[in-house]
Every structure is written in C-alpha cells, then in structure tokens.
C-alpha cells in the first residue's frame, strides 16, 4: 500500500518541502510572528530536523520522531508555545506556499491537507504570549 509519503515522492520530496517551509519562515518578514515562536528551544536547525522527522511518520513513512522521542503527541511537543488562531493559519498558509513552491500541489493528498489543518488548529491554546527582543 502506498503511503502519503510515497505519493509526494518520498523522503527527498519531504526534505525539499521542509527546507522550503523554513526558508520562507526565515526570509519573509511577513512571517515574523510565526518565526518568533521558534526563538525559544533548540534553534531553527533543530526544528527543521524535527519537522522532517515528525512529518515522515505523519505521512506514513519511517517514524523518526517516535524512534527518537518515544511519542508523536503534537500537544506535548508544543505545550510550551503560545499558539493563536492566526499563528495556526499562518503555519497552514506557509505550508501551502511551500507545497506549491516545491511542486507538490498535485501530489499532496487532500486527506493529508485536511489532517494538517485539524492538527494545526488543535494546537491553538490560551498560554500567555511571550515576546522576544529579537
């Protein structure tokens, strides 16, 4: 049975997608509010790697994130991050942009897009916002 990861072109395609997503995040000033949510933690290189690891398993491929951390609980992963509706929508819009930019539009199954949307929106919380001087 072909996985969603297979449908988009395997790990190479996923690497391109994650790279484009974070390149957009780091280069587009309009995405600063989303980018700033990554300022705390282990840094952007760590986040790029873990996003690939998570999405690989999420798309039916090797579960690198689970192998490394023992779970794939999105709420636990993001428990320390104040995420608003606008942040979740910006993440989804940026992921859609990265999907288009990498030519994966036709290959990304609609159920995967719907699941990404549900996952992003379930992370919206009421944690107090924190500001950075960066």
Residue pairs with C-beta under 8 A, 6 or more apart in sequence:
3 59
3 60
3 61
4 59
4 60
4 108
4 109
4 111
4 112
5 11
5 14
5 56
5 59
5 60
5 61
6 60
6 61
7 107
7 108
7 109
8 14
8 17
8 59
8 104
8 107
8 108
9 104
9 107
10 61
11 56
11 61
11 62
13 102
13 104
13 107
14 52
14 55
14 56
14 59
14 61
15 52
16 102
17 55
17 98
17 99
17 102
17 104
18 48
18 51
18 52
18 55
18 98
19 48
20 98
20 101
20 102
21 51
21 94
21 95
21 98
22 44
22 47
22 48
22 51
24 31
24 94
24 97
24 98
24 101
25 31
25 34
25 35
25 38
25 44
25 94
26 35
26 44
31 90
31 94
33 86
33 87
33 90
34 87
34 90
34 91
34 94
36 132
36 134
37 81
37 82
37 83
37 87
38 44
38 47
39 132
39 134
40 80
40 81
40 130
40 132
41 47
41 80
50 65
52 64
53 64
53 65
53 68
54 64
54 65
54 72
54 77
56 62
56 63
56 64
56 65
57 63
57 64
57 65
57 66
57 72
58 72
58 115
59 112
63 72
65 72
66 72
74 119
74 122
74 123
75 122
75 123
78 123
80 127
81 123
81 127
82 125
82 127
82 128
82 129
82 130
83 123
83 124
83 125
83 127
84 124
84 129
85 121
85 124
87 124
88 120
88 121
88 123
88 124
89 120
91 120
92 116
92 117
92 120
95 116
96 113
99 105
99 108
